[in-house]
Amino acid sequence: MSLFQILTFILLFLIILIIIIFFIFRSRLRVQLFNTENTLQNLKAEAVDNQIKNSQLLQQVVLLDTVLDNIPFGTLILDDQSRILRINDSLASLFYLDKNDCIGKKTILIFNNKNLEDLISKSYAELKPQKEEILFYGDEDTNLDIEIVPIKTLENEKLYLLVLIRNATQEVEFAKLRSQFVANVSHEMRTPLTSIKGYIETVLEDDFANKEIIKKYLAKSLGEVGRLSYLIEDVLDLSNIEYKRNVLFKQEYNLVGLINECIQSVSFLAEKNDVAIEFNYDANPLKYITDEELFRQLIKNMIENSIFHAGKGIKLNIRLEEKDDIIRLIFLDNGIGIAEQNLPYIFQRFYRGKNPFSSRSIGSGLGLSIVKHIIELHNGKIEVTSTPNVETKFIISLPKKNK
């Protein structure tokens, strides 16, 4: 075999070897590329899946915040270390807090209330719902109904607390006022009943009581019965007004006609006390949308207030006028007046002035309180000025657009 043939054979062998190596390398490269491509696709799929999960998680967080912020009472979500995870708008507004500043902080740093901390600790320890009314002190003391519900997650059994906080201050105040009102009514009823009982016992025990003495005590008893009657009527009127806060039967009426009818209804009482009533008005008819029953009560109470408290022989001038979409009712009398120091109290329940001809208080003490309630139901206001022994003026302003 020649040298040339040997070299040719070696060259062919090398070429074949290179070709084999090339195909082997290319095959492996394809496998690697395929594996790489699969890995990239898997990573891409995982990234998309994570993106979807993150998006869903974000939506859930947004939904949770939206739900919490639309709850009409305060709501907190705490972790197992009493750190705030979520706080809603209602609670932030109640305590004048910045929501972002509260996240991650412990409740003691935000609310600084030992009773609340004790309730939270009890809920953690017992893993049971807790409920308590807690007083928060501040510029204005606030009564809060607090309910705490422990929650454990299914996945990792982490413990959270859902804290619901409702402002009960108004309810507590109403309860106090209701209790005080009942106590006052009971006291006011007990006084005339005790007097009547005493008068009757005196007459029954005195076998020699003559006709004049019996007549005197019966007259006093009758006066106390009248006082009781006024009290019961006014309490019923107050109850009716409370009911009508939500149910006003408003229609358009001619106020001139209504007021004239009210004056007629108390004319006997006015004559008995020698009170002259004069009524003036700008126009007739003067139309106004009102609840007829309540408006009659308003006028009647204002007239009776002058009759009972201004003194006998006085003159009461009632004026009805309309100006700039405002109805004005003015009650002006020339009686004994009201002392300046007493003016702030005359609209309080059970406040009574003294009759100049009697040591006993006249009326139930609810008349002007009822008047103020009725005026407020019509979005109006009442003002009073008085110069003792000269004149007393009540000005009632009612918006014409009262629908």
C-alpha positions in Angstrom: 0.0 0.0 0.0 1.5 3.3 -1.0 2.0 6.3 1.3 -0.7 8.2 -0.6 -3.3 5.5 0.0 -2.4 5.4 3.7 -2.8 9.2 4.0 -6.1 9.0 2.1 -7.4 6.3 4.4 -6.4 8.2 7.5 -8.0 11.4 6.2 -11.2 9.5 5.4 -11.2 8.0 8.9 -10.8 11.4 10.4 -13.6 12.9 8.3 -15.9 10.0 9.3 -14.9 10.4 12.9 -15.6 14.2 12.8 -19.0 13.5 11.2 -19.9 11.0 13.9 -18.7 13.3 16.6 -20.7 16.2 15.0 -23.9 14.1 14.9 -23.4 12.9 18.5 -22.8 16.5 19.7 -25.8 17.8 17.7 -28.1 15.2 19.2 -26.9 16.1 22.7 -27.3 19.8 21.9 -30.8 19.2 20.7 -31.6 17.3 24.0 -30.1 20.1 26.0 -31.9 22.8 24.0 -35.1 20.8 24.4 -34.6 20.5 28.1 -33.7 24.2 28.4 -36.8 25.1 26.4 -38.9 22.9 28.7 -37.3 24.5 31.7 -38.0 28.0 30.3 -41.6 27.0 29.6 -42.0 25.7 33.1 -40.5 28.8 34.6 -42.7 30.9 32.4 -45.8 28.9 33.4 -44.8 29.1 37.0 -44.3 32.9 36.7 -47.7 33.2 35.1 -49.2 31.1 37.8 -47.6 33.2 40.5 -48.7 36.3 38.7 -52.3 35.0 38.7 -52.0 34.0 42.4 -50.6 37.5 43.3 -53.4 39.2 41.3 -56.0 37.1 43.1 -54.4 37.8 46.4 -54.3 41.5 45.7 -58.0 41.3 44.6 -58.8 39.6 47.9 -57.0 42.2 49.9 -58.8 45.0 48.0 -62.1 43.2 48.6 -61.4 42.8 52.3 -60.5 46.4 52.7 -63.6 47.5 50.7 -65.8 45.3 52.9 -64.2 46.5 56.1 -64.5 50.2 55.1 -68.2 49.7 54.3 -69.0 48.2 57.7 -70.8 51.0 59.7 -69.0 50.3 62.9 -65.3 50.0 63.9 -63.4 46.9 62.8 -59.9 45.7 63.6 -58.0 42.5 62.5 -55.1 41.6 64.9 -52.4 39.0 64.6 -51.4 36.7 67.5 -49.1 39.4 68.9 -52.0 42.0 69.1 -50.5 43.9 66.2 -53.0 45.6 63.9 -53.2 44.1 60.4 -56.4 45.9 59.3 -58.4 48.9 60.5 -61.4 50.2 58.8 -62.5 53.8 58.0 -65.2 53.9 60.7 -62.8 53.2 63.5 -60.2 55.5 62.1 -62.8 58.3 62.0 -64.0 57.5 65.6 -60.5 57.9 67.1 -59.2 60.4 64.5 -56.5 58.0 63.4 -54.4 57.7 60.2 -55.0 54.1 59.1 -51.5 53.7 57.6 -49.8 54.7 60.8 -51.7 52.0 62.7 -50.7 49.0 60.6 -48.2 46.8 62.4 -48.5 48.5 65.7 -49.8 47.0 68.9 -53.3 48.1 70.1 -51.9 49.4 73.4 -49.9 52.0 71.5 -52.9 53.1 69.5 -55.8 53.0 71.9 -54.0 53.1 75.3 -56.9 51.5 77.2 -56.3 48.9 79.8 -59.8 47.5 79.7 -59.5 46.8 76.0 -56.1 45.1 76.5 -57.5 42.9 79.2 -60.4 41.9 76.9 -58.0 41.1 74.1 -55.8 39.1 76.4 -58.8 37.1 77.7 -59.8 36.3 74.1 -56.3 35.1 73.3 -56.2 32.9 76.4 -59.7 31.4 76.3 -60.0 31.3 72.5 -63.7 32.3 73.0 -65.7 35.4 71.8 -65.6 38.2 74.3 -68.1 41.1 74.7 -68.0 44.1 77.0 -68.9 47.8 77.1 -65.8 49.9 77.7 -65.6 53.6 78.5 -62.9 55.6 76.7 -61.9 58.8 78.4 -61.0 61.9 76.3 -62.2 65.4 75.5 -65.6 63.7 75.2 -66.0 60.4 77.1 -67.1 57.6 74.7 -69.0 54.4 75.5 -68.1 51.6 73.2 -69.6 48.2 72.7 -66.7 45.8 71.9 -67.0 42.3 70.6 -63.9 40.1 70.0 -64.0 36.9 67.9 -60.9 34.6 67.7 -60.2 33.1 64.3 -57.8 30.3 63.4 -56.7 29.6 59.8 -57.1 26.1 58.4 -53.7 26.0 56.6 -51.2 26.9 59.3 -53.5 27.3 62.3 -52.4 30.9 62.8 -54.5 32.9 65.3 -56.2 36.2 64.5 -58.7 38.4 66.3 -61.6 40.1 64.7 -62.5 43.1 66.9 -65.9 44.9 66.4 -66.3 48.3 68.0 -69.7 50.1 68.1 -70.2 53.6 69.5 -72.9 53.3 72.1 -72.5 56.7 73.6 -75.9 58.0 72.3 -77.7 54.9 73.5 -76.2 55.3 77.0 -77.2 59.0 77.1 -80.7 58.1 75.9 -81.0 55.5 78.6 -79.9 58.0 81.3 -82.3 60.6 80.0 -85.1 58.0 79.9 -84.4 56.9 83.4 -84.2 60.5 84.6 -87.4 61.4 82.8 -89.3 58.5 84.4 -87.9 59.5 87.8 -89.0 63.1 87.2 -92.5 62.1 86.1 -92.9 59.8 89.1 -91.8 62.7 91.4 -94.1 65.2 89.7 -97.1 62.7 90.0 -96.3 61.8 93.6 -96.5 65.5 94.7 -100.1 66.2 93.8 -101.2 62.7 94.7 -99.7 63.2 98.2 -101.5 66.6 98.5 -104.9 65.1 97.4 -104.4 62.2 99.9 -103.6 64.7 102.6 -106.7 66.9 101.9 -109.0 64.0 101.8 -107.6 62.5 105.0 -108.0 65.8 106.8 -111.6 66.1 105.8 -112.4 62.4 106.8 -110.6 62.7 110.2 -112.3 66.0 111.2 -115.8 65.0 112.3 -116.6 68.6 112.9 -115.4 70.0 109.6 -117.9 72.5 108.3 -119.0 73.0 104.8 -116.5 75.8 104.1 -113.5 73.8 105.2 -114.7 70.8 103.1 -115.2 73.1 100.1 -111.7 74.6 100.6 -110.0 71.2 100.7 -112.0 69.9 97.7 -111.1 73.0 95.7 -107.4 72.4 96.5 -107.8 68.7 95.6 -109.4 69.8 92.3 -106.4 72.0 91.6 -104.0 69.1 92.2 -106.1 66.9 89.9 -105.8 69.6 87.2 -102.1 69.7 87.7 -102.0 65.9 87.3 -104.2 66.1 84.2 -101.8 68.6 82.6 -98.8 66.4 83.4 -100.4 63.3 81.9 -101.5 65.2 78.8 -98.0 66.6 78.3 -96.3 63.3 78.8 -98.6 61.8 76.2 -97.8 64.7 73.9 -94.1 64.1 74.3 -94.6 60.4 73.5 -96.6 61.4 70.4 -93.8 63.8 69.3 -91.2 61.1 69.7 -93.3 58.8 67.5 -93.8 61.6 64.9 -90.1 62.1 64.5 -90.3 59.5 61.8 -93.9 59.9 60.8 -95.1 63.4 60.2 -98.5 63.9 58.5 -97.7 67.1 56.7 -100.2 69.0 54.5 -100.7 72.6 53.5 -102.8 74.6 55.9 -103.9 78.2 56.3 -102.1 79.2 59.5 -104.4 82.1 60.2 -107.4 79.8 60.5 -105.4 77.3 62.6 -104.2 79.9 65.1 -107.7 81.4 65.4 -109.1 78.0 66.3 -106.4 77.5 68.9 -107.2 80.9 70.5 -110.8 79.9 70.7 -109.9 76.6 72.3 -108.2 78.3 75.2 -110.5 81.3 75.5 -112.1 80.0 78.7 -108.7 79.7 80.3 -107.8 83.2 79.1 -111.0 84.8 80.5 -110.6 83.0 83.8 -107.1 84.5 84.2 -108.1 87.9 82.7 -105.7 87.6 79.8 -106.5 89.5 76.6 -105.3 87.9 73.4 -104.8 89.9 70.2 -103.9 88.2 66.9 -102.4 90.1 63.9 -101.2 88.7 60.6 -99.7 90.0 57.3 -101.9 88.0 55.0 -104.9 85.7 55.0 -104.6 83.0 53.9 -101.0 82.4 54.8 -100.2 78.8 53.7 -97.7 76.5 55.3 -96.9 72.8 55.1 -97.1 71.3 58.6 -98.4 68.5 60.8 -101.8 69.9 61.9 -101.8 68.1 65.3 -98.3 69.2 66.2 -98.9 72.8 65.0 -102.0 73.1 67.2 -100.0 71.8 70.1 -97.3 74.4 69.5 -99.8 77.3 69.5 -101.8 76.0 72.5 -98.6 75.5 74.6 -97.3 79.0 73.8 -100.6 80.7 74.7 -100.9 78.6 77.9 -97.3 79.5 78.8 -98.3 83.2 78.9 -101.5 82.5 80.8 -99.9 80.5 83.5 -96.6 82.4 83.9 -97.1 86.0 82.8 -99.7 86.9 85.5 -103.3 87.8 85.6 -104.6 90.8 83.7 -101.9 90.8 81.0 -102.2 91.3 77.3 -100.8 88.7 74.9 -100.1 89.8 71.3 -99.6 87.1 68.7 -98.2 88.1 65.3 -97.9 86.0 62.2 -95.7 87.2 59.3 -93.8 85.9 56.3 -90.5 87.2 55.1 -87.9 85.8 52.7 -89.4 82.3 52.8 -89.5 82.3 56.6 -92.7 82.1 58.6 -92.3 84.0 61.9 -94.6 83.7 64.9 -94.1 86.3 67.6 -95.7 85.9 71.1 -95.4 89.2 73.1 -96.8 89.7 76.5 -96.5 92.5 79.1 -96.4 90.2 82.1 -93.9 89.7 84.9 -91.2 88.4 82.6 -88.3 85.9 83.1 -85.2 86.7 85.1 -82.1 86.7 82.9 -80.4 83.9 84.9 -83.5 81.6 84.2 -83.6 82.1 80.4 -81.2 79.2 79.6 -83.4 76.7 81.4 -86.9 77.5 80.3 -86.9 74.9 77.5 -85.7 72.1 79.8 -88.1 69.4 80.9 -89.9 70.1 84.2 -88.7 73.6 84.5 -91.5 75.7 85.9 -91.7 79.4 86.6 -93.5 80.8 89.7 -97.0 82.3 89.4 -96.9 85.7 91.1 -100.2 85.1 92.8 -99.3 81.6 94.2 -96.5 79.9 95.9 -97.1 76.8 93.9 -95.6 76.2 90.5 -98.1 76.2 87.6 -98.3 73.7 84.7 -96.4 70.5 84.1 -93.0 72.0 83.3 -93.1 70.3 79.9 -94.9 72.9 77.8 -91.9 74.8 76.4 -89.9 71.6 76.1 -92.7 70.2 73.8 -92.7 73.5 71.8 -89.0 73.3 71.2 -89.3 69.6 70.0 -92.1 70.5 67.6 -90.1 73.5 66.2 -87.0 71.3 65.6 -89.2 68.7 63.8 -90.1 71.6 61.4 -86.4 72.6 61.1 -87.1 75.8 62.8 -85.7 77.7 65.8 -87.1 79.6 68.8 -85.6 82.7 70.5 -86.7 84.5 73.7 -85.9 87.9 75.2 -87.4 89.2 78.4 -87.4 92.4 80.5 -89.0 91.6 83.9 -92.2 93.5 84.5 -92.1 95.0 81.0 -92.4 92.4 78.3 -91.4 88.9 77.2 -91.0 88.1 73.5 -90.8 84.6 71.9 -89.9 84.5 68.2 -90.4 81.3 66.3 -88.9 81.0 62.9 -90.0 78.2 60.5 -88.6 77.7 57.0 -91.4 78.0 54.4 -89.9 75.1 52.4 -90.7 72.5 55.0 -91.2 69.2 53.1 
